[in-house]
Amino acid sequence: MGVRSQRYSLLAKDGVVTELNVEAGGEFRVSAAEYMLAQL
């Protein structure tokens, strides 16, 4: 399958990243939609 990226989410405003959330191995928390909506 090749090299894969870590799971992450980011919030950008006007092309500038304002929040970057990187998951710990095997987790699905900070990349969840609910978590991102709470950051808005």
Buried (B, 14 or more C-beta within 10 A) or exposed (E): EEEEEEBEBEEEEEEEEEEEBEBEEEEEEBBBEEEBEEEE
